[in-house]
Amino acid sequence: LQVTSVSKRPERLSQTASAIQVITQEDIRRSGASSLAEALRLATNLQVAQVDSRQWAISARGFNSTTANKLLVLIDGRTVYTPLFSGVFWDVQEMPLADIDRIEVISGPGATLWGANAVNGVINVITKDAKDTQGLLLSGGGGTEQHGFGTVRYGAALGSRVRARIYGRGFDRDATMRTNGQDAADDWYLGQGGFRMDWEASSASRATLQGDLYDGRISQPSPGADIAVSGGNVTAKWSRTISGKSSLAGQLYYDRTHRDIPGLFAEDLDTYDVDLQHGTRLGARHDVVWGLGYRLINDRIVNSSFLAFLPAHVARQWFTGFVQDEIALVPNRLHVALGTKIEHNDYTGFEIQPSGRVNWRLSPSGTLWAAVSRALRTPSRIDRELFARVSADSFLAGGPGFHSEEELAYELGYRHQQGSLALSVATFYSRYHGLRSLEQVYVNPLAPDTVVIGNGQDGESYGAELTADYRVTDRWRLRAGYTELRVHVWPNPGSTDMSRGATESQAPDRQFFLLSSVDLPAHLGLAAWFRAIDDINNQVVPAYAELNVTLTWRPTSKVECSLVGQNLLHSRHREFGAAASPTRRDIQRGVYGAVAWRF
């Protein structure tokens, strides 16, 4: 299996100098996952928690929340990012899961190649080429929590060198439950359509054009308060192999999102991004890749009396450049990769994010690797420009001097693959400087208190990530993963931080996963997906264990029927959310059935 996210060029998974896992299309299909966010549970090096019917808290190596800001997510090279909080709105990251080729998940810094906010991890979703989705696909189903869903996709050849596909999909998802057992009234629906065209211009050149449009509505308990979401994107890519030692690639995309939360704020965000990359081999020992990039965002906010971003309309620019040289000190045995990313943003000016990686093949089946990296989380609009009324006598304001959060990470790992068994272990220790804090500026009994966002905390995280993949027989496969994580945060001298280290326990200390999938006689397949998650202390979220089971039947090569049970061990459980939060929800047991036809 080859991956591209570690070095921006194809390399064997078993020989990468990074804590990377790959979720394949087979994994997604057998798991019964109904959304991209749910499919990410298959990466055992992530912390994934469902918050309510649409919101997810997803991170790597701690600092988890619905506004997690230390994880970079890409879909076919397009950064999925909101400058509001430097994170991801997971409710609009939808696509036909059958179109995904693989998801590469890196835990640990990836900033040297991918830039700011790739602090604790990178998720790279890679969809299939159009040539791999030819013909007609009809799929649909429904159940208790997944009320109804359906996808139509058609792929065809447009001449001898062009392959294309178009799709449309939609779903209607049930509400979650309040902790008191009442309906949370957060059911929602979304419709989406898109296309992709791949042009093989020659044996050395190819181009891709793809895009999506979506529109949805999310119910809220208060009448007239439903959340409206809509948007679209278009991406153009081009690549050319100049010679056996040199290649060139370019990418341009435009992304627009709209989100209206009545009584809170409305946002229209336009993102323009261009990227150029060149890879070349210098002599017998150096593989060099370098690139330049530019991003422009136009963000327009309609403020409310409770929450405002000042100024309401901003245009921000990022200029980036990177270079990395992989040096074969001992060809095919000992390699060293040295590189750095240089960025300029409108908030903090120039930033440098270097890294060094060592990859040592101890044997044909075993690889030892180590890395030292510096990564930054640049300011978001919340950090600098927020003004919010927290209560009648308290305000929260962005800090005009907020600077980038900094991480210095040390990693050591070993990967072993022999026959039908693959093992991986990654250990890490990270130091953080200038983490976000809530600084009390003054206390005046005659005037409202003001809390300003600052960089008043430092911290550390450390732990280990273990994975195993074993094909017991040609028909039976086992995958297991275990994660141990500790996060400690403390205020700097002179800080008046009021958060009291709340970020320490926003992720479980340990997780365990086991996925067993087997092909049975009579064209049946059975997959059982077990997870055991430790408690989240500061949110009083108890430890829990859950089980998903998927039964599939293929009466013909063109038809697949599936029955999926989700969260079967309990009628309901909670996964995330502060104990005192009125939005805290319980996730319910669910069952759904689906049918897919391919022509």
C-alpha positions in Angstrom: 0.0 0.0 0.0 1.4 3.4 -1.0 0.7 6.8 0.7 1.5 10.4 -0.3 0.8 12.5 2.8 4.1 12.0 4.6 6.5 13.3 1.9 4.1 14.6 -0.9 5.3 11.7 -3.1 4.3 8.1 -3.3 6.0 5.8 -0.8 5.3 2.5 0.8 3.3 2.6 4.0 5.6 0.1 5.7 8.6 2.4 5.1 7.3 5.8 6.1 8.9 7.9 8.9 5.6 8.9 10.5 2.7 7.7 12.6 0.3 7.2 9.7 -2.7 5.0 9.3 -4.8 4.3 6.2 -8.5 3.8 6.1 -9.3 1.9 2.9 -12.6 1.7 0.9 -13.0 -1.9 2.1 -12.7 -0.7 5.7 -15.4 1.9 5.2 -17.8 -0.4 3.4 -17.5 -3.2 6.0 -17.7 -0.8 9.0 -21.2 0.5 8.1 -20.1 4.1 8.7 -22.7 6.6 7.4 -20.6 9.8 7.3 -17.0 10.8 6.8 -16.7 11.8 10.5 -17.9 8.4 11.6 -15.5 6.7 9.2 -12.7 8.5 10.9 -13.3 6.3 14.0 -11.5 3.6 12.0 -8.2 5.6 12.5 -7.2 4.4 16.0 -4.7 7.3 16.3 -7.5 9.9 16.3 -9.9 10.9 19.2 -13.4 10.9 17.6 -16.5 11.7 19.6 -20.1 12.3 18.4 -21.5 15.4 20.2 -25.1 15.5 18.7 -26.8 14.6 15.5 -24.4 16.8 13.4 -21.5 17.9 15.5 -18.3 15.9 16.1 -15.2 16.5 18.2 -12.2 15.1 16.2 -8.5 15.6 17.1 -5.2 13.8 17.3 -3.1 13.6 20.5 -5.5 15.6 22.6 -7.0 19.1 22.8 -10.3 17.8 21.4 -13.5 19.9 21.0 -16.1 20.7 18.4 -13.8 23.6 17.5 -10.5 21.6 17.6 -7.8 23.7 16.0 -4.7 21.6 15.8 -5.7 19.2 13.0 -5.4 19.9 9.3 -8.0 18.2 7.0 -7.8 18.0 3.3 -10.2 16.5 0.7 -8.5 15.9 -2.6 -5.9 18.5 -1.8 -8.5 21.2 -0.8 -8.1 22.4 2.8 -11.3 22.1 4.7 -10.9 25.1 7.1 -12.8 27.9 8.7 -10.8 31.0 9.8 -13.3 31.5 12.6 -11.6 29.0 14.9 -8.9 27.3 12.7 -10.9 24.1 12.5 -13.6 22.1 10.6 -17.4 22.2 10.4 -17.8 18.5 10.1 -21.5 18.7 9.3 -20.8 19.9 5.8 -17.9 17.5 5.0 -20.1 15.0 3.2 -19.6 12.9 0.1 -20.6 9.5 -1.2 -18.5 7.2 0.9 -18.3 4.8 -2.0 -16.2 7.4 -3.9 -13.4 7.4 -1.3 -10.3 5.5 -2.3 -8.5 5.9 1.0 -8.1 8.2 4.0 -4.5 8.8 5.1 -4.3 9.9 8.8 -1.1 11.2 10.3 -0.9 11.8 14.0 1.8 14.2 14.9 3.1 17.4 13.2 2.9 17.7 9.4 3.5 21.5 9.2 6.8 21.3 7.2 4.9 20.1 4.1 1.3 21.1 4.9 1.6 24.4 6.8 0.1 26.0 9.9 -2.5 24.1 11.9 -1.0 20.7 11.0 0.1 20.7 14.6 -1.1 17.4 16.0 -2.2 15.7 12.8 -3.2 15.6 9.2 -6.3 13.9 7.6 -6.0 13.5 3.8 -9.2 12.2 2.1 -8.4 10.9 -1.4 -11.3 10.0 -3.7 -11.3 7.6 -6.6 -10.3 8.5 -10.1 -13.3 8.9 -12.5 -12.1 5.8 -14.4 -12.7 3.7 -11.3 -16.4 4.8 -11.0 -17.7 4.1 -14.5 -21.3 3.0 -14.9 -24.4 3.7 -12.8 -24.6 3.4 -9.0 -27.9 3.5 -7.2 -27.9 3.2 -3.4 -30.4 4.0 -0.6 -31.7 3.0 2.7 -33.0 4.1 6.1 -33.5 3.1 9.7 -34.1 4.4 13.2 -31.4 7.1 13.4 -30.6 7.3 9.7 -34.2 8.1 8.6 -33.4 8.0 4.9 -30.5 8.4 2.5 -29.7 7.9 -1.1 -27.0 8.3 -3.8 -27.1 8.4 -7.6 -23.8 8.3 -9.4 -23.0 7.9 -13.1 -19.6 7.6 -14.7 -18.8 7.6 -18.4 -16.0 8.1 -21.0 -15.9 11.5 -22.8 -13.7 10.5 -25.7 -10.6 8.3 -25.5 -8.7 10.3 -22.9 -11.4 11.8 -20.6 -13.4 9.9 -17.9 -16.0 11.7 -15.8 -18.6 11.1 -13.1 -21.5 13.1 -11.6 -23.4 12.3 -8.4 -26.3 13.5 -6.2 -27.0 12.4 -2.7 -29.1 13.4 0.3 -30.0 12.2 3.8 -32.3 12.9 6.7 -30.9 12.1 10.2 -32.9 11.8 13.4 -32.4 13.9 16.5 -30.3 12.9 19.4 -31.6 12.8 23.0 -31.2 15.1 25.9 -29.6 13.7 29.0 -33.1 13.8 30.7 -34.5 11.5 28.0 -36.3 14.2 25.9 -35.9 14.7 22.2 -33.1 17.2 21.4 -34.9 18.4 18.3 -31.6 18.6 16.3 -32.6 16.4 13.3 -31.3 17.6 10.0 -31.1 17.0 6.3 -28.6 17.8 3.5 -28.6 17.5 -0.2 -25.4 17.5 -2.3 -24.2 17.0 -5.8 -20.9 17.1 -7.7 -18.7 16.0 -10.5 -15.2 14.9 -11.4 -13.4 14.8 -14.8 -9.9 13.2 -15.3 -8.1 13.9 -18.5 -5.1 11.8 -19.5 -3.5 14.4 -21.8 -0.5 12.1 -22.5 1.5 9.4 -20.8 3.3 12.1 -18.9 0.5 14.7 -18.2 -2.9 14.6 -16.6 -5.5 17.1 -15.4 -8.5 16.9 -13.0 -11.5 19.2 -12.6 -14.0 18.5 -9.8 -16.5 20.3 -7.7 -19.5 20.0 -5.3 -22.6 21.9 -4.2 -24.6 21.4 -1.0 -27.5 22.8 0.9 -29.0 21.7 4.2 -31.0 22.7 7.3 -30.4 21.7 10.9 -33.4 21.8 13.3 -33.1 23.7 16.6 -35.4 23.5 19.7 -36.5 27.2 19.4 -39.0 28.0 16.6 -37.5 29.9 13.7 -33.9 29.1 14.9 -33.0 26.4 12.4 -29.4 26.6 11.1 -29.0 26.9 7.3 -25.8 25.7 5.6 -24.9 25.9 2.0 -21.8 26.1 -0.2 -19.7 24.7 -3.0 -16.2 24.3 -4.3 -14.3 23.7 -7.6 -10.8 22.4 -7.8 -8.5 22.1 -10.9 -5.3 20.1 -10.8 -2.5 19.5 -13.3 0.6 17.3 -13.1 3.4 16.4 -15.5 6.3 14.0 -15.4 9.1 16.0 -16.9 11.6 13.1 -16.8 12.3 10.0 -14.8 13.8 12.3 -12.1 11.5 15.3 -12.2 7.8 16.1 -11.9 5.7 19.2 -11.7 2.2 19.7 -10.2 -0.2 22.6 -9.7 -3.6 23.1 -8.0 -6.1 25.9 -7.9 -9.4 25.8 -6.0 -12.2 28.1 -4.9 -14.4 27.3 -1.9 -17.5 29.1 -0.7 -19.5 28.4 2.5 -22.6 30.0 4.0 -23.8 29.4 7.6 -26.7 31.2 9.3 -27.2 30.5 13.0 -30.2 32.7 13.9 -29.6 34.9 17.0 -25.9 34.2 17.0 -24.2 35.0 13.7 -24.2 34.4 9.9 -21.1 33.9 7.8 -20.2 33.9 4.2 -16.6 32.7 3.5 -14.8 32.7 0.1 -11.5 31.0 -0.2 -9.1 31.2 -3.1 -6.0 29.0 -3.1 -3.2 28.2 -5.6 -0.3 25.8 -5.1 2.7 24.8 -7.2 5.0 21.8 -6.4 8.1 20.5 -8.0 10.0 17.3 -7.2 13.4 16.3 -8.5 16.2 13.9 -7.9 19.6 15.4 -7.5 22.4 12.9 -8.0 22.1 9.5 -6.6 21.2 10.4 -3.0 18.9 13.4 -2.9 15.1 13.5 -3.5 14.0 17.2 -3.3 10.5 18.5 -3.2 9.6 22.2 -3.0 6.6 24.3 -3.5 5.0 27.7 -3.3 1.4 28.6 -2.4 -1.0 31.6 -1.9 -4.3 31.8 -0.2 -6.8 34.6 0.0 -10.0 34.5 2.2 -12.9 36.9 2.3 -14.9 36.4 5.4 -18.1 38.4 6.1 -20.0 38.1 9.4 -23.4 39.3 10.3 -23.1 40.0 14.0 -25.7 39.7 16.7 -26.2 41.4 20.1 -24.6 38.4 21.8 -21.6 37.7 19.6 -19.6 39.8 17.2 -16.4 39.7 15.1 -14.8 43.1 14.7 -14.2 44.0 12.0 -17.2 42.1 10.5 -15.6 41.8 7.1 -11.9 40.9 6.6 -9.7 39.8 3.8 -6.7 37.8 4.8 -3.7 36.5 2.8 -1.2 33.6 3.3 2.0 33.2 1.4 3.8 29.9 1.8 6.9 28.1 0.6 8.4 24.8 1.6 11.4 22.6 0.7 12.3 19.1 1.8 15.4 17.0 0.9 15.3 13.2 1.5 18.9 12.1 1.7 19.9 8.4 1.2 22.8 8.1 3.6 22.8 4.4 3.0 20.6 3.7 -0.1 17.6 1.5 0.8 18.7 1.3 4.4 19.2 4.7 6.1 17.4 7.9 4.9 17.2 11.3 6.5 14.6 14.0 5.5 15.3 17.6 6.3 12.9 20.4 5.5 11.1 23.6 6.5 7.9 25.5 5.8 8.1 29.3 5.6 4.8 31.2 5.8 3.6 34.8 6.0 0.2 35.6 7.3 -1.5 38.9 8.1 -1.7 38.2 11.9 1.8 37.2 12.9 4.0 37.9 9.8 6.7 35.3 8.9 6.7 31.9 10.6 9.1 29.0 10.2 8.2 25.3 10.7 11.2 22.9 10.3 11.5 19.2 10.8 13.9 16.4 10.6 13.1 12.7 10.1 15.2 9.5 10.1 14.1 6.3 8.6 16.3 3.2 9.2 15.3 -0.2 7.6 16.6 -2.7 10.2 15.5 -5.6 8.0 13.3 -6.3 5.0 10.3 -6.5 7.4 11.2 -3.8 10.1 11.6 0.0 10.0 12.7 2.2 12.8 12.0 5.9 12.5 12.4 9.1 14.5 11.4 12.8 14.0 11.8 16.2 15.5 9.4 18.9 14.4 8.2 22.4 15.1 4.6 23.3 14.3 2.5 26.4 14.8 -1.2 27.1 15.2 -1.8 30.5 13.8 -4.4 32.9 15.2 -8.0 32.6 14.2 -10.7 35.2 14.2 -11.9 34.0 17.6 -8.4 34.6 19.0 -8.1 38.2 17.7 -11.5 39.6 16.7 -14.2 38.0 18.9 -16.4 40.1 21.2 -19.0 38.0 23.1 -21.4 38.6 25.9 -20.9 35.6 28.2 -23.4 36.8 30.8 -25.1 40.0 31.9 -21.9 41.2 33.7 -19.2 39.4 31.7 -17.6 39.8 28.3 -15.1 37.7 26.3 -12.9 39.5 23.8 -10.2 38.4 21.4 -6.7 39.4 22.2 -5.2 41.9 19.7 -1.7 40.6 20.6 -2.5 36.9 20.4 0.3 35.1 18.6 0.8 31.6 17.2 0.7 28.6 19.5 4.0 26.7 19.2 4.7 22.9 19.4 8.1 21.2 19.5 7.5 17.4 19.0 9.7 14.4 19.4 8.6 11.1 17.9 10.0 7.6 17.8 8.3 4.6 16.1 8.7 1.1 14.7 6.8 -0.5 11.9 6.9 -4.3 11.1 5.3 -6.1 8.3 5.8 -9.7 7.5 3.4 -12.0 5.6 -0.1 -11.4 6.8 0.8 -9.5 10.0 1.5 -5.7 10.2 2.5 -4.0 13.5 3.1 -0.4 14.3 4.1 1.5 17.4 4.6 5.3 17.7 5.7 7.1 20.8 5.7 10.9 21.2 6.5 13.8 23.5 5.4 17.4 22.7 6.0 20.7 24.4 3.6 23.5 23.8 4.2 27.2 24.3 1.7 30.1 24.2 -1.5 28.0 24.4 -4.8 29.8 24.4 -5.8 31.2 27.8 -8.6 33.3 29.2 -7.1 36.2 30.9 -9.1 38.3 33.4 -8.1 41.9 32.7 -9.8 43.6 35.6 -12.5 43.1 38.3 -14.7 46.1 38.9 -17.9 45.6 41.0 -19.4 48.6 39.3 -18.7 47.4 35.7 -18.8 44.2 33.7 -15.8 41.9 33.9 -13.8 41.5 30.7 -11.9 38.3 29.8 -9.4 38.5 27.0 -8.0 35.6 25.0 -4.3 35.4 25.5 -1.3 33.0 25.2 -0.9 32.5 28.9 -0.5 28.7 29.0 2.2 26.2 28.3 1.8 22.4 28.2 3.0 19.0 27.3 1.6 15.8 25.9 3.0 12.3 25.6 1.9 8.8 24.9 1.9 5.8 22.5 -0.1 4.6 19.6 -0.2 0.8 18.8 -1.9 -0.8 15.8 -2.0 -4.4 14.5 -3.5 -5.8 11.2 -3.6 -9.5 10.8 -5.2 -11.5 8.0 -6.0 -14.8 9.8 -7.1 -16.4 6.5 -8.0 -15.1 3.1 -11.5 -14.6 4.4 -10.9 -13.3 7.9 -9.1 -10.1 8.9 -8.5 -8.6 12.3 -7.5 -5.0 13.0 -6.7 -3.6 16.5 -5.5 -0.4 18.0 -4.6 1.0 21.4 -3.8 4.6 22.3 -2.3 5.9 25.6 -2.4 9.7 26.0 -1.6 12.3 28.7 -1.9 16.0 28.4 -0.8 18.6 31.0 -1.3 22.3 30.8 -0.2 25.0 33.2 -0.4 28.9 33.4 2.7 30.9 32.7 4.0 33.3 35.5 1.8 36.4 35.6 -1.1 34.8 33.8 -4.6 35.3 35.2 -6.0 32.4 33.1 -9.5 31.4 34.1 -9.8 28.2 32.1 -7.9 26.3 34.8 -6.3 23.8 32.4 -9.7 22.7 30.9 -7.9 21.4 27.8 -6.1 18.8 29.8 -9.0 16.3 29.9 -10.8 16.9 26.6 -9.7 13.6 25.3 -9.7 10.1 26.9 -6.4 8.8 28.4 -6.8 5.5 26.6 -8.7 3.9 23.7 -9.0 0.4 22.4 -10.5 -0.7 19.0 -11.0 -4.1 17.4 -12.5 -4.7 13.9 -13.1 -8.2 12.8 -14.4 -8.8 9.2 -15.0 -12.2 7.6 -16.4 -13.4 4.3 -19.0 -16.1 4.9 -20.5 -18.7 2.6 -23.6 -17.9 0.5 -22.2 -14.5 -0.5 -22.5 -13.2 3.1 -20.1 -10.9 5.0 -20.0 -10.1 8.7 -18.0 -7.3 10.4 -17.9 -6.4 14.1 -16.4 -3.1 15.2 -15.8 -2.8 19.0 -14.4 0.3 20.7 -13.7 1.0 24.4 -13.2 4.6 25.3 -11.9 5.9 28.7 -13.7 8.6 30.6 -13.2 12.4 29.9 -12.6 13.8 33.4 -13.3 17.5 33.2 -16.5 16.9 31.3 -17.7 14.1 33.5 -18.2 11.8 30.5 -18.0 8.3 31.8 -16.0 5.5 30.0 -18.0 3.5 27.6 -17.8 0.5 25.3 -19.8 0.1 22.1 -20.2 -2.3 19.2 -21.2 -1.9 15.6 -22.1 -4.9 13.5 -22.6 -5.0 9.7 -24.1 -7.9 7.8 -23.8 -7.8 4.0 -25.3 -10.1 1.3 -24.3 -10.0 -2.4 -27.0 -12.0 -4.3 -25.2 -11.0 -7.5 -22.0 -9.2 -8.4 -24.0 -6.0 -9.0 -26.2 -5.9 -5.9 -25.2 -5.6 -2.3 -27.7 -5.5 0.7 -26.5 -4.6 4.1 -28.0 -4.4 7.6 -26.1 -2.3 10.1 -26.4 -2.0 13.9 -24.8 1.0 15.5 -24.0 1.4 19.3 -25.6 -1.9 20.1 -24.4 -2.4 23.7 -26.5 0.5 25.2 -29.8 2.1 24.3 -28.0 5.5 24.6 -24.6 6.9 25.8 -22.8 10.2 25.8 -19.4 10.8 24.2 -18.6 14.5 24.7 -19.8 17.8 26.2 -19.5 19.6 29.4 -21.7 18.3 32.2 -23.4 21.7 32.8 -23.9 22.4 29.1 -27.6 22.6 28.0 -26.5 21.2 24.6 -25.1 18.0 26.0 -26.6 15.0 24.1 -26.9 11.3 24.3 -26.1 9.2 21.3 -28.7 6.4 20.7 -28.6 2.9 19.4 -29.5 2.7 15.7 -30.3 0.2 13.0 -30.5 0.8 9.3 -30.7 -1.2 6.1 -29.2 -0.3 2.7 -29.2 -1.6 -0.9 -26.7 -0.7 -3.6 -27.0 -1.5 -7.3 -24.2 -1.2 -9.8 -24.8 -1.2 -13.6 
